[in-house]
């Protein structure tokens, strides 16, 4: 409101100056100048009024938005710095983590090798025991077969020797003895 009054006062002073000039000149061109100045004053007053009415809230909202954006930017920068610090911390510990993983993998590999060696030794012992049992069983079967074969050979040899010694008189004597035993 105070601005509007100031603008009207300034416009009135300018209009009075124009009127004074127009009376001194005494020409009709002076009244045209007066209307030009009056038109300028009205236009300047209207623009001043509109700017005064709308500029304040516009600049206030713009200032609030800028402050809000600055706060958000600071927040984003802080979060980015925190993430950067976290990434740098992880990168710093990355070498030690890799070394630790390598050591752990090597220990696990050695343990697995040892476990496989124990397992293999156990399996070899089982296979050897089974093979020994098979060998013993095959040996026993071979001995039994050998005894049977030897017995057959002995019987065959004895039969041949008996047949070779057998004469008709021996046959008769054997038959008579058998018949006697039967009676």
Beta strands, then each sheet from edge to edge (+ up, - down):
end
